[in-house]
């Protein structure tokens, strides 16, 4: 009799657990490696570690509290340090996100990623994911083996964010250090500090406080399901290079980019997108050869003021990158060039996305 009672109690608990799990949102976690999956030889080592060493299931198992907020599944896309991110992996991620988000059972997606190029992947997905469901890109500044590793809490917050109905239709999100950034505006601002991701021009999208998500503003730029970009049939992207402006600049790197087959060049100009006179000659010649040139700024914040058709830059055919930093301007130009070579239409995209 006692055995039957115990078996009945165990069955009841199992059924209750199953019912609870059935009520939770389903979140898919796509892993790419990075510091969040990094390991080092000691708990005090926070640089010089092996990035992307741990598999995604190991990261999930290290945060059992996740099960209280979502049913999660892990999928390893790649295991790399994010400084080695490629266009091929970006396309693979975008396609997989769209496949998963088309499933009505999936509530949202979390992508674990190294912080070095996290903002680039987030913005690329912001332009190519075709869903209102939350997509959250998360990373860490300390490896999983470190004292006070930030990865576990970041991952928990990211899953809760991806499962949050209030996070829908806000574009792709970046979640680190109890802060929520928009993919378009968030950027890495410090080499090693856990507070590295900021949005210098427009500020945070929201914060995590007391375990809850608080959104303080909306992004007004078009994103995700509102964009015109379709990567479903793409297996590569046009070459676009970034040329960084500096004192005593010249056209050597511009000419090299053109010779390498660049279809576009982002000028990471000084100040308000200004270009050294010697480099300007090379960029103007590049435009004459059919290369699209977009002015951005190396400053890290602010808007590159549109030069106007009657300015020297306008007459040279240079486009304006608006408020995108160089690395994000590059991604938008790559996608724009899959649609058109018309400078007017490409300029409109920079003002819209």
VENRA-V683547 format. One record per residue. N is the residue number from 1. RES is the residue in three letters. SS is DSSP state (A for helix, B for strand, O for the rest). PHI is phi in degrees with one decimal (none if undefined). D_FIRST is the distance of its C-alpha to the first C-alpha in whole Angstrom. Layout:
n=N res=RES ss=SS phi=PHI d_first=D_FIRST
n=N res=RES ss=SS phi=PHI d_first=D_FIRST
This chain:
n=1 res=UNK ss=O phi=none d_first=0
n=2 res=UNK ss=A phi=-60.5 d_first=4
n=3 res=UNK ss=A phi=-62.5 d_first=5
n=4 res=UNK ss=A phi=-63.6 d_first=5
n=5 res=UNK ss=A phi=-63.9 d_first=6
n=6 res=UNK ss=A phi=-65.4 d_first=9
n=7 res=UNK ss=A phi=-64.3 d_first=10
n=8 res=UNK ss=A phi=-64.8 d_first=11
n=9 res=UNK ss=A phi=-65.3 d_first=12
n=10 res=UNK ss=A phi=-64.0 d_first=14
n=11 res=UNK ss=A phi=-64.9 d_first=15
n=12 res=UNK ss=A phi=-62.8 d_first=17
n=13 res=UNK ss=A phi=-64.6 d_first=19
n=14 res=UNK ss=A phi=-63.1 d_first=20
n=15 res=UNK ss=A phi=-65.6 d_first=21
n=16 res=UNK ss=A phi=-63.9 d_first=23
n=17 res=UNK ss=A phi=-64.6 d_first=24
n=18 res=UNK ss=A phi=-65.7 d_first=26
n=19 res=UNK ss=A phi=-64.8 d_first=27
n=20 res=UNK ss=A phi=-64.1 d_first=29
n=21 res=UNK ss=A phi=-62.9 d_first=30
n=22 res=UNK ss=A phi=-66.5 d_first=31
n=23 res=UNK ss=A phi=-84.1 d_first=33
n=24 res=UNK ss=O phi=-80.1 d_first=35
n=25 res=UNK ss=B phi=-68.6 d_first=39
n=26 res=UNK ss=B phi=-100.3 d_first=39
n=27 res=UNK ss=B phi=-120.7 d_first=42
n=28 res=UNK ss=B phi=-93.2 d_first=43
n=29 res=UNK ss=B phi=-109.4 d_first=45
n=30 res=UNK ss=B phi=-103.7 d_first=48
n=31 res=UNK ss=B phi=-107.2 d_first=49
n=32 res=UNK ss=B phi=-122.3 d_first=52
n=33 res=UNK ss=B phi=109.4 d_first=52
n=34 res=UNK ss=O phi=86.5 d_first=54
n=35 res=UNK ss=A phi=-62.2 d_first=54
n=36 res=UNK ss=A phi=-58.2 d_first=51
n=37 res=UNK ss=A phi=-109.9 d_first=49
n=38 res=UNK ss=O phi=-89.1 d_first=52
n=39 res=UNK ss=B phi=-132.5 d_first=51
n=40 res=UNK ss=O phi=-133.3 d_first=54
n=41 res=UNK ss=O phi=-77.3 d_first=54
n=42 res=UNK ss=O phi=-144.9 d_first=54
n=43 res=UNK ss=O phi=-73.6 d_first=52
n=44 res=UNK ss=O phi=-100.6 d_first=55
n=45 res=UNK ss=O phi=-87.3 d_first=57
n=46 res=UNK ss=O phi=-120.1 d_first=57
n=47 res=UNK ss=O phi=-136.2 d_first=60
n=48 res=UNK ss=O phi=70.6 d_first=61
n=49 res=UNK ss=O phi=-86.4 d_first=57
n=50 res=UNK ss=B phi=-96.6 d_first=56
n=51 res=UNK ss=O phi=-74.3 d_first=55
n=52 res=UNK ss=O phi=69.3 d_first=53
n=53 res=UNK ss=O phi=-77.0 d_first=51
n=54 res=UNK ss=O phi=-91.0 d_first=47
n=55 res=UNK ss=O phi=-77.0 d_first=45
n=56 res=UNK ss=A phi=-61.9 d_first=44
n=57 res=UNK ss=A phi=-63.8 d_first=40
n=58 res=UNK ss=A phi=-64.0 d_first=41
n=59 res=UNK ss=A phi=-65.4 d_first=43
n=60 res=UNK ss=A phi=-65.1 d_first=40
n=61 res=UNK ss=A phi=-63.4 d_first=37
n=62 res=UNK ss=O phi=-75.9 d_first=39
n=63 res=UNK ss=O phi=-128.0 d_first=39
n=64 res=UNK ss=A phi=-59.9 d_first=35
n=65 res=UNK ss=A phi=-63.2 d_first=36
n=66 res=UNK ss=A phi=-55.2 d_first=37
n=67 res=UNK ss=A phi=-64.2 d_first=34
n=68 res=UNK ss=A phi=-77.7 d_first=34
n=69 res=UNK ss=O phi=-118.9 d_first=37
n=70 res=UNK ss=B phi=-162.3 d_first=37
n=71 res=UNK ss=B phi=-87.4 d_first=36
n=72 res=UNK ss=B phi=-112.1 d_first=38
n=73 res=UNK ss=B phi=-128.2 d_first=39
n=74 res=UNK ss=B phi=-109.9 d_first=42
n=75 res=UNK ss=B phi=-140.1 d_first=45
n=76 res=UNK ss=B phi=-87.8 d_first=48
n=77 res=UNK ss=B phi=-83.3 d_first=51
n=78 res=UNK ss=B phi=-148.5 d_first=53
n=79 res=UNK ss=B phi=-129.3 d_first=53
n=80 res=UNK ss=B phi=-133.3 d_first=56
n=81 res=UNK ss=O phi=-80.8 d_first=58
n=82 res=UNK ss=A phi=-68.4 d_first=59
n=83 res=UNK ss=A phi=-66.7 d_first=63
n=84 res=UNK ss=A phi=-101.1 d_first=63
n=85 res=UNK ss=O phi=-61.6 d_first=62
n=86 res=UNK ss=O phi=-129.0 d_first=63
n=87 res=UNK ss=A phi=-60.3 d_first=64
n=88 res=UNK ss=A phi=-62.5 d_first=62
n=89 res=UNK ss=A phi=-69.1 d_first=59
n=90 res=UNK ss=A phi=-58.1 d_first=60
n=91 res=UNK ss=A phi=-65.0 d_first=60
n=92 res=UNK ss=A phi=-61.4 d_first=57
n=93 res=UNK ss=A phi=-62.8 d_first=55
n=94 res=UNK ss=A phi=-60.6 d_first=57
n=95 res=UNK ss=A phi=-64.4 d_first=56
n=96 res=UNK ss=A phi=-67.0 d_first=52
n=97 res=UNK ss=A phi=-58.9 d_first=52
n=98 res=UNK ss=A phi=-65.3 d_first=53
n=99 res=UNK ss=A phi=-63.4 d_first=51
n=100 res=UNK ss=A phi=-68.2 d_first=48
n=101 res=UNK ss=A phi=-70.0 d_first=49
n=102 res=UNK ss=O phi=-73.6 d_first=50
n=103 res=UNK ss=O phi=-81.8 d_first=46
n=104 res=UNK ss=O phi=-61.9 d_first=45
n=105 res=UNK ss=O phi=-78.0 d_first=41
n=106 res=UNK ss=B phi=-88.6 d_first=43
n=107 res=UNK ss=B phi=-89.5 d_first=44
n=108 res=UNK ss=B phi=-174.7 d_first=46
n=109 res=UNK ss=B phi=-131.0 d_first=47
n=110 res=UNK ss=B phi=-116.7 d_first=48
n=111 res=UNK ss=B phi=-119.5 d_first=50
n=112 res=UNK ss=B phi=-86.0 d_first=50
n=113 res=UNK ss=O phi=-156.0 d_first=54
n=114 res=UNK ss=O phi=-68.5 d_first=56
n=115 res=UNK ss=O phi=-78.0 d_first=58
n=116 res=UNK ss=O phi=-58.2 d_first=62
n=117 res=UNK ss=O phi=-120.7 d_first=62
n=118 res=UNK ss=A phi=-55.9 d_first=59
n=119 res=UNK ss=A phi=-64.0 d_first=61
n=120 res=UNK ss=A phi=-71.3 d_first=63
n=121 res=UNK ss=A phi=-62.4 d_first=60
n=122 res=UNK ss=A phi=-60.3 d_first=58
n=123 res=UNK ss=A phi=-71.5 d_first=62
n=124 res=UNK ss=A phi=-60.8 d_first=62
n=125 res=UNK ss=A phi=-68.0 d_first=59
n=126 res=UNK ss=A phi=-60.4 d_first=60
n=127 res=UNK ss=A phi=-94.5 d_first=63
n=128 res=UNK ss=A phi=-123.8 d_first=61
n=129 res=UNK ss=O phi=-75.9 d_first=57
n=130 res=UNK ss=O phi=-111.4 d_first=57
n=131 res=UNK ss=O phi=-159.8 d_first=54
n=132 res=UNK ss=O phi=-87.2 d_first=54
n=133 res=UNK ss=O phi=-65.9 d_first=50
n=134 res=UNK ss=B phi=-64.7 d_first=50
n=135 res=UNK ss=B phi=-123.6 d_first=51
n=136 res=UNK ss=B phi=-120.9 d_first=51
n=137 res=UNK ss=B phi=-102.3 d_first=53
n=138 res=UNK ss=B phi=-134.2 d_first=51
n=139 res=UNK ss=O phi=-150.3 d_first=53
n=140 res=UNK ss=O phi=-152.1 d_first=53
n=141 res=UNK ss=O phi=-100.9 d_first=56
n=142 res=UNK ss=O phi=-124.7 d_first=54
n=143 res=UNK ss=O phi=-64.5 d_first=52
n=144 res=UNK ss=O phi=-61.9 d_first=48
n=145 res=UNK ss=O phi=-87.5 d_first=49
n=146 res=UNK ss=O phi=-82.1 d_first=51
n=147 res=UNK ss=O phi=-60.3 d_first=51
n=148 res=UNK ss=O phi=57.5 d_first=50
n=149 res=UNK ss=O phi=-57.3 d_first=50
n=150 res=UNK ss=O phi=-89.0 d_first=50
n=151 res=UNK ss=A phi=-60.4 d_first=48
n=152 res=UNK ss=A phi=-57.3 d_first=45
n=153 res=UNK ss=A phi=-66.6 d_first=45
n=154 res=UNK ss=A phi=-60.6 d_first=48
n=155 res=UNK ss=A phi=-65.6 d_first=45
n=156 res=UNK ss=A phi=-59.5 d_first=43
n=157 res=UNK ss=A phi=-62.3 d_first=46
n=158 res=UNK ss=A phi=-66.2 d_first=47
n=159 res=UNK ss=A phi=-64.9 d_first=44
n=160 res=UNK ss=A phi=-62.3 d_first=43
n=161 res=UNK ss=A phi=-69.8 d_first=47
n=162 res=UNK ss=A phi=-65.9 d_first=46
n=163 res=UNK ss=O phi=-90.7 d_first=43
n=164 res=UNK ss=O phi=-87.0 d_first=45
n=165 res=UNK ss=A phi=-58.0 d_first=47
n=166 res=UNK ss=A phi=-73.0 d_first=50
n=167 res=UNK ss=A phi=-89.5 d_first=51
n=168 res=UNK ss=O phi=-70.6 d_first=52
n=169 res=UNK ss=O phi=57.8 d_first=55
n=170 res=UNK ss=O phi=-113.4 d_first=56
n=171 res=UNK ss=O phi=80.4 d_first=57
n=172 res=UNK ss=O phi=-68.4 d_first=56
n=173 res=UNK ss=B phi=-113.8 d_first=55
n=174 res=UNK ss=B phi=-114.1 d_first=55
n=175 res=UNK ss=B phi=-125.8 d_first=52
n=176 res=UNK ss=B phi=-148.1 d_first=53
n=177 res=UNK ss=O phi=56.6 d_first=53
n=178 res=UNK ss=O phi=61.8 d_first=52
n=179 res=UNK ss=B phi=-126.6 d_first=55
n=180 res=UNK ss=B phi=-116.6 d_first=55
n=181 res=UNK ss=B phi=-114.4 d_first=58
n=182 res=UNK ss=B phi=-75.7 d_first=59
n=183 res=UNK ss=O phi=-58.0 d_first=60
n=184 res=UNK ss=O phi=-68.9 d_first=64
n=185 res=UNK ss=O phi=-107.8 d_first=64
n=186 res=UNK ss=O phi=-70.6 d_first=62
n=187 res=UNK ss=B phi=-149.7 d_first=64
n=188 res=UNK ss=B phi=-77.6 d_first=63
n=189 res=UNK ss=O phi=-117.3 d_first=66
n=190 res=UNK ss=O phi=-140.8 d_first=65
n=191 res=UNK ss=O phi=-69.1 d_first=65
n=192 res=UNK ss=O phi=-134.4 d_first=62
n=193 res=UNK ss=O phi=-72.9 d_first=61
n=194 res=UNK ss=O phi=-68.2 d_first=57
n=195 res=UNK ss=O phi=-93.3 d_first=59
n=196 res=UNK ss=O phi=-71.3 d_first=61
n=197 res=UNK ss=B phi=-84.9 d_first=60
n=198 res=UNK ss=B phi=-138.1 d_first=63
n=199 res=UNK ss=O phi=-124.5 d_first=65
n=200 res=UNK ss=O phi=-56.3 d_first=68
n=201 res=UNK ss=O phi=-84.3 d_first=70
n=202 res=UNK ss=O phi=-116.0 d_first=67
n=203 res=UNK ss=O phi=86.8 d_first=64
n=204 res=UNK ss=O phi=-64.2 d_first=61
n=205 res=UNK ss=O phi=-81.3 d_first=59
n=206 res=UNK ss=B phi=-172.6 d_first=56
n=207 res=UNK ss=B phi=-139.2 d_first=54
n=208 res=UNK ss=B phi=-107.7 d_first=50
n=209 res=UNK ss=B phi=-140.1 d_first=50
n=210 res=UNK ss=O phi=60.5 d_first=46
n=211 res=UNK ss=O phi=79.4 d_first=45
n=212 res=UNK ss=B phi=-118.7 d_first=46
n=213 res=UNK ss=B phi=-91.6 d_first=49
n=214 res=UNK ss=B phi=-125.4 d_first=52
n=215 res=UNK ss=B phi=-97.0 d_first=55
n=216 res=UNK ss=O phi=-109.4 d_first=58
n=217 res=UNK ss=O phi=-158.2 d_first=61
n=218 res=UNK ss=O phi=-114.4 d_first=61
n=219 res=UNK ss=O phi=-89.8 d_first=63
n=220 res=UNK ss=O phi=-96.4 d_first=66
n=221 res=UNK ss=O phi=-81.2 d_first=66
n=222 res=UNK ss=O phi=-64.9 d_first=65
n=223 res=UNK ss=O phi=-155.8 d_first=62
n=224 res=UNK ss=A phi=40.5 d_first=59
n=225 res=UNK ss=A phi=-65.3 d_first=59
n=226 res=UNK ss=A phi=-91.6 d_first=63
n=227 res=UNK ss=O phi=-88.5 d_first=65
n=228 res=UNK ss=O phi=-97.8 d_first=67
n=229 res=UNK ss=O phi=-90.4 d_first=66
n=230 res=UNK ss=O phi=-125.5 d_first=64
n=231 res=UNK ss=O phi=-101.3 d_first=63
n=232 res=UNK ss=O phi=-58.6 d_first=61
n=233 res=UNK ss=O phi=-111.5 d_first=64
n=234 res=UNK ss=O phi=-91.7 d_first=65
n=235 res=UNK ss=O phi=-118.5 d_first=65
n=236 res=UNK ss=O phi=-157.4 d_first=67
n=237 res=UNK ss=O phi=-122.3 d_first=69
n=238 res=UNK ss=O phi=-60.5 d_first=73
n=239 res=UNK ss=O phi=-73.1 d_first=74
n=240 res=UNK ss=B phi=-132.5 d_first=74
n=241 res=UNK ss=B phi=-108.8 d_first=76
n=242 res=UNK ss=B phi=-109.6 d_first=76
n=243 res=UNK ss=B phi=-113.6 d_first=79
n=244 res=UNK ss=B phi=-90.8 d_first=79
n=245 res=UNK ss=O phi=-79.0 d_first=82
n=246 res=UNK ss=O phi=-161.7 d_first=84
n=247 res=UNK ss=O phi=-61.2 d_first=88
n=248 res=UNK ss=O phi=61.3 d_first=90
n=249 res=UNK ss=O phi=-70.0 d_first=88
n=250 res=UNK ss=O phi=-150.7 d_first=89
n=251 res=UNK ss=O phi=-100.3 d_first=88
n=252 res=UNK ss=A phi=-58.4 d_first=87
n=253 res=UNK ss=A phi=-71.9 d_first=84
n=254 res=UNK ss=A phi=-62.3 d_first=84
n=255 res=UNK ss=A phi=-62.0 d_first=86
n=256 res=UNK ss=A phi=-66.0 d_first=84
n=257 res=UNK ss=A phi=-63.5 d_first=81
n=258 res=UNK ss=A phi=-62.8 d_first=83
n=259 res=UNK ss=A phi=-63.7 d_first=84
n=260 res=UNK ss=O phi=-80.2 d_first=81
n=261 res=UNK ss=O phi=98.2 d_first=80
n=262 res=UNK ss=O phi=-62.1 d_first=79
n=263 res=UNK ss=O phi=-91.9 d_first=79
n=264 res=UNK ss=B phi=-151.2 d_first=78
n=265 res=UNK ss=B phi=-135.0 d_first=79
n=266 res=UNK ss=B phi=-98.4 d_first=77
n=267 res=UNK ss=B phi=-90.6 d_first=80
n=268 res=UNK ss=B phi=-82.5 d_first=78
n=269 res=UNK ss=B phi=-75.9 d_first=81
n=270 res=UNK ss=B phi=-82.1 d_first=82
n=271 res=UNK ss=O phi=51.8 d_first=82
n=272 res=UNK ss=O phi=-83.3 d_first=82
n=273 res=UNK ss=O phi=74.2 d_first=82
n=274 res=UNK ss=B phi=-74.1 d_first=85
n=275 res=UNK ss=O phi=-127.3 d_first=86
n=276 res=UNK ss=O phi=-57.6 d_first=89
n=277 res=UNK ss=A phi=-59.0 d_first=92
n=278 res=UNK ss=A phi=-75.1 d_first=92
n=279 res=UNK ss=A phi=-72.4 d_first=88
n=280 res=UNK ss=A phi=-60.8 d_first=89
n=281 res=UNK ss=A phi=-61.2 d_first=92
n=282 res=UNK ss=A phi=-64.8 d_first=89
n=283 res=UNK ss=A phi=-67.0 d_first=87
n=284 res=UNK ss=A phi=-63.9 d_first=89
n=285 res=UNK ss=A phi=-66.3 d_first=90
n=286 res=UNK ss=A phi=-63.7 d_first=87
n=287 res=UNK ss=A phi=-60.7 d_first=87
n=288 res=UNK ss=A phi=-63.2 d_first=90
n=289 res=UNK ss=O phi=-91.4 d_first=88
n=290 res=UNK ss=O phi=94.1 d_first=85
n=291 res=UNK ss=O phi=-85.3 d_first=83
n=292 res=UNK ss=B phi=-84.4 d_first=81
n=293 res=UNK ss=B phi=-114.0 d_first=81
n=294 res=UNK ss=B phi=-120.9 d_first=79
n=295 res=UNK ss=B phi=-84.8 d_first=80
n=296 res=UNK ss=B phi=-128.8 d_first=77
n=297 res=UNK ss=B phi=-133.6 d_first=77
n=298 res=UNK ss=O phi=-84.6 d_first=76
n=299 res=UNK ss=O phi=-69.8 d_first=76
n=300 res=UNK ss=O phi=97.7 d_first=72
n=301 res=UNK ss=O phi=-159.2 d_first=73
n=302 res=UNK ss=O phi=95.6 d_first=75
n=303 res=UNK ss=O phi=-110.2 d_first=76
n=304 res=UNK ss=O phi=-75.8 d_first=79
n=305 res=UNK ss=O phi=-62.9 d_first=81
n=306 res=UNK ss=O phi=-52.2 d_first=82
n=307 res=UNK ss=O phi=-74.6 d_first=86
n=308 res=UNK ss=O phi=91.9 d_first=88
n=309 res=UNK ss=O phi=-63.4 d_first=89
n=310 res=UNK ss=O phi=-89.3 d_first=93
n=311 res=UNK ss=O phi=-80.1 d_first=92
n=312 res=UNK ss=A phi=-60.8 d_first=92
n=313 res=UNK ss=A phi=-67.4 d_first=89
n=314 res=UNK ss=A phi=-65.2 d_first=88
n=315 res=UNK ss=A phi=-65.5 d_first=92
n=316 res=UNK ss=A phi=-76.4 d_first=90
n=317 res=UNK ss=O phi=90.4 d_first=87
n=318 res=UNK ss=O phi=-78.1 d_first=84
n=319 res=UNK ss=B phi=-96.3 d_first=81
n=320 res=UNK ss=B phi=-106.9 d_first=80
n=321 res=UNK ss=O phi=-83.4 d_first=76
n=322 res=UNK ss=O phi=58.7 d_first=76
n=323 res=UNK ss=O phi=-105.6 d_first=73
n=324 res=UNK ss=O phi=-81.0 d_first=71
n=325 res=UNK ss=O phi=-73.8 d_first=71
n=326 res=UNK ss=A phi=-56.1 d_first=73
n=327 res=UNK ss=A phi=-67.8 d_first=69
n=328 res=UNK ss=A phi=-81.6 d_first=68
n=329 res=UNK ss=A phi=-59.8 d_first=71
n=330 res=UNK ss=A phi=-60.1 d_first=71
n=331 res=UNK ss=A phi=-65.3 d_first=68
n=332 res=UNK ss=A phi=-63.6 d_first=69
n=333 res=UNK ss=A phi=-65.7 d_first=73
n=334 res=UNK ss=A phi=-57.4 d_first=71
n=335 res=UNK ss=A phi=-69.5 d_first=69
n=336 res=UNK ss=A phi=-59.9 d_first=72
n=337 res=UNK ss=A phi=-70.9 d_first=74
n=338 res=UNK ss=O phi=-78.8 d_first=72
n=339 res=UNK ss=O phi=-107.4 d_first=73
n=340 res=UNK ss=O phi=-162.1 d_first=76
n=341 res=UNK ss=O phi=-111.3 d_first=79
n=342 res=UNK ss=O phi=-73.8 d_first=81
n=343 res=UNK ss=A phi=-56.8 d_first=81
n=344 res=UNK ss=A phi=-63.1 d_first=81
n=345 res=UNK ss=A phi=-68.7 d_first=78
n=346 res=UNK ss=A phi=-66.2 d_first=77
n=347 res=UNK ss=A phi=-61.7 d_first=78
n=348 res=UNK ss=A phi=-61.0 d_first=76
n=349 res=UNK ss=A phi=-65.4 d_first=73
n=350 res=UNK ss=A phi=-68.0 d_first=73
n=351 res=UNK ss=A phi=-85.4 d_first=74
n=352 res=UNK ss=A phi=-99.7 d_first=71
n=353 res=UNK ss=O phi=-108.6 d_first=68
